Amino acid sequence: MDFEELKDNSAEINRRKNRQTLLALFALFVVPVAVAYLAYFNGWFAGATKNFGELIAEENVVDIEDYEFKRQDGSVITGMEFETIYWWVMPIDERTCDLTCMELNLYVLNQTYIGLGKERTRINPLLVLPENSNILEQTKLKEFPHGFSQFSQIGVKALPNTRSGLNQDLPSNYIYLVDPLGNIFMRYPLVRDKEKGYEKSKDLRSDIKRLFKFSRLG
């Protein structure tokens, strides 16, 4: 066997290893999410329990990369940062959700996050505010993870060319659940009454725990 044959064999072995690595990554990250996602859309949770959020119709599901989110320093939160983990994204329009409203819902989301215990490493919360907003500086929760985006009259303005192909602005004043593939597939209206804050937090936690449970089945 000459050197060229050895080189060809090595290349083929490397190709096989690369394919195996890709398949392993697919099984590790994509399959569990797909199982949890299908579970919701096909009613596998039907029975004694139900989801508390409003399930977005499959044909209306948008992608997190349909929108641009920036940090305070102006750097863009990349699509890669939304992968392999669940997210709660809460876009707030200050014209229709004032400081009291925002503080209440940040508190609800923060308590839900803390209440997940060790499981909270599997999800990240993100408050989204209109560009140039400084409302968060007036609150005791100004350290809450947040970003900024361009808003329309509806909510977060979609980019000119969207990944989902739907070109839909994301309505503000909801808490959205985003899966690790970037699909925005469930939403919860904001709490307007402090007395209902505990119940809302409990509902959020219940839904995400069931999603985590089904993710492990993949």
Buried (B, 14 or more C-beta within 10 A) or exposed (E): EEEEEEEEEEEEEEEEEEEEEEEEEEEEBBEBBBBBBEBBEEEBBEEEEEBBBEBBEEEEBBBBBBBBBBEEEEEEBEEEBBBBBBBBBBBBBBEEBEEEBBBBBBBBBBBBBEBBEEEBEBBBBBBBBBEEBEBBEEBEBEEBBBBBBBBBEEBBBBEEEBBBEEEBBBBBBBBBBBBBBBBBBBBBEBBEEEEEBEEBBBBBBBBBEBBBEBBEEB
